[in-house]
Amino acid sequence: MTVVPAAERPARAWIASPARLRAALAPIALIGLGAGAVLIFRGEPDLAFWVFTLATLPVLAALLVEIVVSLGRGEVGLDLIAGLSMSTALLFGEPLAGNVVALMYAGGQALEHFAEGRARRDMTALLGRVARTTMRYDDGRLEEVAIDAIEPGDRLLIRQGEVVPVDGTVAEGAAVLDLSALTGEAIPVERGQGAEVLSGATSAGPAFDLDVVRPAADSTYARIVRLVEAAQHSKAPMARLADRYAIVFLVFTVVVAGGAWFLTGDRLRALAVLVVATPCPLILAVPVAVISGMSRIARLGVLIKTGGALEALARVAVAVIDKTGTLTHGRATLLTVKAAPGFSADELLRLAASLEQASGHVVAAALVDAARSRGLVLSPPASVRETAGFGLEGEVDGRAVVVGGSSFVGERSLQGDPRAWRSGSPEGAVVVAVAVDGAVAGILVLADEIRADAPGVLRRLREAGIRRIVLASGDRLDVATAVGAKLGVDRILGELTPDAKVAAVIAERSHGPVMMVGDGVNDAPALAAASVGVALGARGAAASSEAADVVLLVDELGKLAEAIEAARRAYRIALQSVVVGLGLSVLAMGIAALGYLPPLAGALTQEVIDVAVILNALRALTGGRRARQP
């Protein structure tokens, strides 16, 4: 798959879109209308008759071609009414009315696409960071090449300030990267030689060389691009529902027009009814409102993949939220150090972290990070023996050190009991015992802390309309219970397998549409099973991002509450536009059937209704009164 540069997409979309081609015919209809009016003013009505006819035919021909194509796909839409009204006008010898309908219809399409273009602008901005070219080494020389020409095994020069175009590894030098576009993390990170670098990151430090491991089309940021493009071309269930109602409205229009003609014998009344029904708010309001809502939400850093996902997000009543990495930071943090007499807290941590350098366990990494953050100088361990899942033992600076669970350390200690040190430790915390030279030297208390914004986020979710919040975690039940109790959720589930998470989501459907929020690979099945799946971050667990309907491109769960509020508002505006627009159209059709609205005036009336409907639908771009309050 080739990633199409953003600059090329609008032109291709224009060429590929029949609706936009119809909109391009508006100038022809306008010129014909103006020329015909001049001829009538000069006293040449016969010539004006043919000018109006010729100006109508191109629009009618383009419309008929699209109608045939749509019927071939089994789709029936309100474009049939537009084609019927123009054809009837020409057949009844009213080319002026036909010309006005052609201008109003083509002009309406142009207005609709202008409105959608305005609404899509914020979504398209997400694609603006896609790199177009990069510097590649070729026989010791640097050459600027297109991203599509890059292949695995190539070596690239990534200069300061540039966006990394493809996934790769650091070949030479150290890479200082701004990952905010991928993870929302504002603090740059450093990657050494051999470390993986994801596309979409920005080089925030000196230039470095990158060895390509995946082509552009398969890289991380390209996946985000595809998600955005899929969102832009999606069709909401509400829009599909509008298509189904279009058949009903088409039949209704033909019956009213035919009835007016049959009962009065005035064929112009039938023509006026057809003209008033062309086009219809039913097919204009929904796509503009949905795209406007998706665009508004994109500005928040939240990607809605489809219009259907926006509608589902607007109706959610239950939130099932994963714990680790969602409500908590997803990493162990050192809370306290309790040291025995003769040891300082820093010395105890230094000895434990020095030994833990030999382990790849997540707790070991947390201890090493904590020691280094305090500026402690770690020593290389020796004679290390690790018992997987229990702990390590070895030598640090000539001293025998044991680090691990209380039972593991207690069995290897001649003096002291680590369990006696546990009192006062927070519920759900991880306690790491340390023994030095055969005696218990203290404990290190770690925990995956709750995000500072988590309580406020859950409160905002309830304010946004979520009636029930369930904490679902694969972690120990006591840990999940401790977190859930602090946050005040409605139900707490722990020690869940991926299958059990799916079952939990299905069980919650009895309370209403369910939104599942998670970030790990184990969350992917539950995300797919929910009415709306929300993945935190577009990097890391690709499976969760692909399975989700909504992807938070920033590491701020609070944005989800704003997205729900924006989705509900867009949904209300779409319904409002359809109901009011249809009501006005039906009213105008009744007036036309009674003979009080001639065809020309009917066309102008319908265009006013359409403009009002589109402008109302564009209100979904804004945050509403509440969002504007300080």
N, C-alpha and C positions, 0 to 999 in steps of 0.2 A: 504494500500500500504506500502510495506516495503522499507525503504531507503537502498539501497545496498551500503555497504562501498566501497569507491573508490578503495581500494586495491584489492577487489574481482572482480570489473567490467572488467578489462582487460582480466583476465583468462576466465570469462564466455563469453565475447565477442568473444574470440578466438574460444571457443568450438562451439559457436552458428553460426559463420560466415562461410558459404560454400566457400566464396572467399578466406578466410584465410586458410581453409583446402586445397584448391588448391595450395596456395602458399607453404604449408608444403610439397607438393609433389615434389617441385623443387629439393631437394637433391636426390630423386630417379632417376629423369631424368638425373641429373648430373653424378651420379654414373654409370648409364647405358651407357651414352655417353663416359665416360672415359674408362670403361671396354671394350666397343666395339672397341674403338680406339686401345687399347692394343692388342686385338685379331686380328685386321686387320694387325697391325705391325708384329705380330707373324705368319702371313700367314694363319689365320683361318677365312676367310670372311663369311663362312656359319654360323659358331657359332656367329660371330659378328652380322649377320643379325637378329638372334633370340634375342640376348641381346638388340639390339636397339628396337626391337618390344616389348619385355617385359617391357622395361623402359618407353615406350610410353603409353602402355595400362592403367596403373593406373591413369595417368593424364586424358586420354581420357574418362575413365569410370566415374571419378568424375565429369568431365565436362558434360558428357551426362546426368547424374542424375540431375544436376542443370538445364540443358536445359529443361528436361521433366517437372521439377517442375515449372520453369518459364512459360512454355507454358500452364501448367495447370492453372496458374494465369492470362493467357491472355497476357503475356509479351513476346515480341520478341526482342532479343538483338543480338549484334555482337558476342556473345559467339558461335553462330551457325557457324560463319566463322571459328573460331578456331577448333571446332569439325569437320567441313567439311574438313579442310586442313589436320588434323591429320589422319582422316579416309581415305582420298584420298591417302595420302602418303603410308599408310600401304597397301591399296588396289592395288596401282600401283607398289608395290614392292620396295618402297623407304623408308625403315624404318629409315635410318639415317636422312633424312629430317624430318620425323615425330618426331624423338627423339629431334632434334634441336628445332622444333616448340613447343614440349611439354616443353622443358627446358625454351625457351624464354617466353612462355605464363605463366607458373608457376612462373618464375623469375620476369616477369613483374607485376604479381599480388603481389608478395612479395615486389617489389619496390613501387608499388602504396600504399600498406598498410603501408609501412615504411614512405612514404611521408605524408599520412593522419595522421599517429600517431604523426609525428613531428608537423604537423599543429594543431592537437587537443590538444597538450600539454598545451597550454596556457588556453584553455577553461576548460580542466580538472583541472587546478590549482584553478579554482573558487570553485571546490567541495572539495578541500583539507581541508577546515576548518570544515567539518562535523564531529561532535563528534562521537566517537565509543562507549565509555562507560562513566558512571558517577557514583557518589557516592549516594546511596539511603539509607534512614533510614529504618531499619527493626527491630521493637521491641526495639527501643532505641540504636541499633547498626548500624554501617555503613557497607555497603557492596558494592562492585563494580559490577555493572550490565550492560548488553548491553542496548543500547538506545531503541532497539525494545521492551524490556521488561517493559518499563515505561508505567504507566497508569495514567489517571487523578485521582487526589487525593493523589498520592505519594508525599513524601517530599524528596527533594534532597539537598545535600550540594554542593554549587558552590564555588570552591576555586579560589583564586586570579590567574589570568592568564588563566583560563579555559574559553572555549566557552560554552555559555548557550545552552544546547542540545534541549530543548523544551520550548514552551511558558508556562508562569506561572505567579505567583504573589509572591512578597517578603513576606516570612512568618515571619522571624525574622531578625533583623539587618537592616542596610542600604546597598543598592547595588549601587556601583559606576561602571558604565557601559561605555564601549567604543562601540559606535554604528556605527563606521565608515564603517564596512562591510555591514551594512544595509542601511545607509543613506548618507554616505560620510562625516558626521559631525565629525570633528577631536576632538572636546572638549568633554571629558567624562561627563556624566550626572549622577545625583544621584536620586535613587528611594527609597522612604520610604516604611514602612510596608503596605502591601495591594496593592502596585502599580504594574502595569503590566510590565512584562519583556518579550521581544521577543527573540526567539531563534536566534542564530547567533551573538548576542552581546557577548562581551568579558568582563569578570569581571576584572576591573581595580583597585579594592580596596580590602578591607578585605573580607574574606569568608562570605557568607550569605546563609540562607535557602530559598529554592524555593518550593512553592506548585504548582504541575503540574495541568494545566487546559486543555491541549490538548496533545494527543499522538504525538510522533515524526513525524509520517507521515502527520499529519495535521498542523504542526507548520510552522511558517513563513519561517525559513531557508530551511525546506524541500520543500516548494513551489519553492524557488529559485533553489534548486537542480533539481527539476522536469523540470523547465524551461530550465536549462542548458542541461539536458539529452535529452529533446525533440529537442533542437537545434542541438545536436550532431547527432541525427538520422534522421534529416529531409532531404528531397530531394528537390533540387531547381527546379523551373520550367524549367530553362535552361537544367538541367540534364534530366528532363522528355522529353524536346524537343529533346535532343540528342538521347533518346531511339526511338522517332518517326523517326528521320532521320536515325537511325540504319537500319530500314527496307529498306529504299531507298538505303543505301549503300550496304546492303546485296544483294539486287537484282542487283545492278550495278556490284558488284564483281562477282556474278555468271554469268552474261551476258558476262563480259569481259573474264573471265576464259573459259567459254563455247565457245565463239567466237574465242579465240586464238586456242583452240583445233580443232574446226570445220574447220577453215580456213587453218591451217598448218598441221593438223594431228598429231601434237606433244603434247601428253598428259602431258608431263612435263612442258610445258608452262602454261597449266591450273593450274597445281599444284603450280608453282612458283607464279602465280597471287594470288591464295588463301593464300599462305604463307605470301606474302608481306602485305596482308590486315589483318594479325593476329598479335596482337590485333590492335585496332584502336584508334587514339588520341581522337576520338569523345567521347569515354566512359572513357578515362583516364584524360583528361585535366579538364573537368568541375568540377567533385567532388573535385579534389585536389585544384583547384583554389578557389572554393567556401568555402571549409573548411578552407583553409589558410586565406582567407579574414575574416571569422568569428572569427578565432583564433586571428588574428591581432587586430580586434576590441575588442575582449574580454580583451586583455591586456590594453586597454584604460579604462576598467571598464564599458563597454557597452555590454549588452547581446543581440545578434541577435537570436531570437527564431528559425527561419527556414532559409533554404537557399533561399526560395522564398522572405523572408523579406529583405535579403541582396540585391537581384536583384532589388526589388522595391525601396529600399533606394538609390541604385545607379542611379535611374532614376527620383527621385523626382524633381519637378520644383517649387512647391508652399509649403510654410510652414504656417500652421494655428497654432498659439501659444496661449495658455491660459495665462492670466496675473498673477493671484494670485498664489504664490508659484512657478512660473516658471520664469517670468521676474522680479517679485518682491519677497521679502522674505516670503510673505504669513502671515505676522504678523504685527500688528500695532506697530509702534515705536514712542516714544515721541520725538517730534522735538523741541518745544519751550514751555515755560511757561510765560504767561503775567500776572503779579500780580498787584493788585491795591495798592495804597499807604497804608502802614501799614502791608503789607504782603510780606514776601520774597518768592522767587520762590520755595525754598525747603519746606517752611511751607505750602504754598498753595498745593503743590503736596502731602505732608504728610497727610494733612486733607482729600483731595479727595481720595487718595489711601486707607486710613484707612477705609473710608466709603465703598469704592468699594470692600473691602474684603468680603462683604456680598453678592456680585453678582457673577454669573457665566458667565457673558458676556465677549466676547473676548477683548473688550476695557477695561473692568475692570481689566482683567488679565494683560493687557499691562501696565496700570497705576501702579498696585501693583509691577510688575517686575521692572518698571522704578524707583520707590521709593526705593525699596530694593537695586537696583544696585548703588544708590547714598548713601547707608548706612543709610537711614532714618529709625527711629524706629516707626513702625506703632502701633496705639492704637486700641483696640477693639471697634467696633461701637455698638451703642445701639439704640433701638426704630427704627429700619430700616424698611422703607416701600419702596418697589420697584414697579414702574409702568413699566411693561415689554415694552421694546423698546423705552422708553423715558428717564428714569433716576431713581435716588434714593434720598431719604431724610432720615435723621436720626441725631443722636448725636455722636460727637467725642470729648472726653475730656470736656464734658459739654457744647459744642457749637453746635448750630443748623447748619447742613451742608446739602446743596443740590448740587447734581452733575448730569449732564445730558445734553440734547440738549438745545440750546439757548432759545427756546420757553418754554420748561419745567421749566428751572431755572428762566426765566424772570417772569413767572406767579406766582412764589413763592417768589419773591424778592420785597421788599418795596423800594429799592433804586438801581438805575443803570439798564442799558439795556445791556445784554450780546452781542447782535448783533453789538453794537458799537465797540466791541473789535475784530471783525473778520477781519477788514481791514489788508491787508498785509499777510494774511495766504496763504500758497501755494494752488494752484488750485487742487481740488480733495482731500484735507486733511480733516480729521475728527476733528471737533472743539468740545471740551467738556467744558461746562461752569460750574463755581463753585460759589456758594453763601454761605456766612458765616454770621450767625445771621441776616438774612433778607437783606443783602446787597451783590451785585455782587462783588466778590473778585478777579475775573480774569478768564482766559481761559487756557485750556491745548490743544495744537495742536499736533495731531498724524497723521501719514501717514504710509501706507505700502510702504516703500521705494523701489525704483528700485535697483536691484542688481548692484553692482559696475561693474561687468563683462558683464552686459547685452548688452551695446552698442557694445563692442568688439565681443561678440558672434554673434550678428546679422550681423555684418560686415563679420565675418568669414563664416557664412552660405551663404552669397551672393558670397563670393569668392569660396565656395565649389560647386556653381552651382545653388543655389536657386534664382530664378528670381523674386519671389513675396512673401512678408511676410505679413500675416494678423494677427492682434491682436484680439482675440476673448475672451470676458470676461463676466461672469455673474454679475460683479460689475456694479455700476452706470455708465452711459455713460460718465458723466463729468470726473469721475475718470479714466476710460479707455482712454478717449481722452487725458487727461493730460499725462498719461504714454506713449501712442502711439506717441504723438507729440514730446516728448523728444527723443524717440528712432528712429523716422523717418521710421515707417512702412508704407506699401502701402495702408492698409485699416484698419479701427478701428471699431469694433463691441462691443457694450456694452449691459448690461441687458439681456443677452441671457439665455434662459432655455436650459436644455439638448437637447430637440428637436430642438431648434433653432440653437444650435451648429452643430448638424448633418446636418441641412439644409445649414448652412454656408459652411461646408466641401463639400457637394454635389455641391453647386453652384460654388465652386472654381475649380472643375474638368475641367471646360472649358479652364483653363489656363495651364493644364498639371497634371501629377500625384501629389497627395496631401499628405503631411506629417502633421499629427496632433500631437501636443505636449501638454501634460497635466499631472496633477497629482491627480486630485480629482475624487470622485465617479461620479460626474456629467459629467466628461469628458469621461467616459467609452464608451457611445454610439458613440460619435464622433470619438474616437480612433478606434473603430471597423469599422466605415464607411469609414475611410481614406484609401488611398492606402498603407500607412505605419502609424501605430499608435505608438507613442513614449511616454512611461510613465517615469516620473522622480522619481526615488527611488523605491525599491522593497518592501518597508514597507508601512504602512498607508492604503491607499485605495487599497485593494486587487483587487477590480473590475477593476481599471484602469490598474494594472499590468497584469491581466489575459487577458484583452481585447486588450492590446497593442501587437505589433509585435516586438518592441524593448524596452528594459528596461535599463535605466541608473542606474547602481548600485552605482554610486558616485554622489554626489550633485554638479555636475559641468556641466552646459549646454554646455560649450565650447567643451566638449568631443563629443558632437553630431556632430559638424562640422567636427572633425577629423574622426569620424565614417563614415560620408558621403563620405569624400575624400577616405578613405580606401576601402569603398564599390565600389565606381566608379573605383578605380584602379584594384580591384579584378575582376570586371566585364570585364574590358578591357583586362586583362591578359587571362581570360578564353576564350573570343572570339578570341584573338590573337592566343592562343595555338591551338584551334580547326581549325581555317582557315589555319594556317601554317602547322600543322600536317597533316590535310587532303590533303592539296596540295602536300606535299612530298609523302604521301602514294599513291595518284593517279598517280603521276609522276613515282614512282617505279613500280606500277602495269603496266603502259604503257611500261616501259622498259622490264619488265618480259614477257609481252605478245609478244614483238618483239623478244624474245629469247636471250636477252643480260644479263639476270639476272637469273641464275639457282636457284632451290628451296633453297639450303643451303645458298647461298649468299643472297637470298631474305629474309630469316628468320633473318639473322644477320643485314641486312639493316633496317628491320622493328623495330628490338629491339633498334637500335641506335635512330630511330625517336621517339620511345616511351619514352626512357630515356630523350631525349631532351625536349619533351613535358612536362613530369612530373617536371623536374628541372625548366622549365620556369614557370609552374603553381605555384611552391613553392615561386616564387618572391612575390606573394601576401602576404606572411608572413611579409615582410618588409614594411617600411613606404614610400619607394621611395626616390628619390633625394631630394624633397622638405622637407620631414620630417627629413632628416639627416642634413639639413643646420642649423647652430646655430641661 
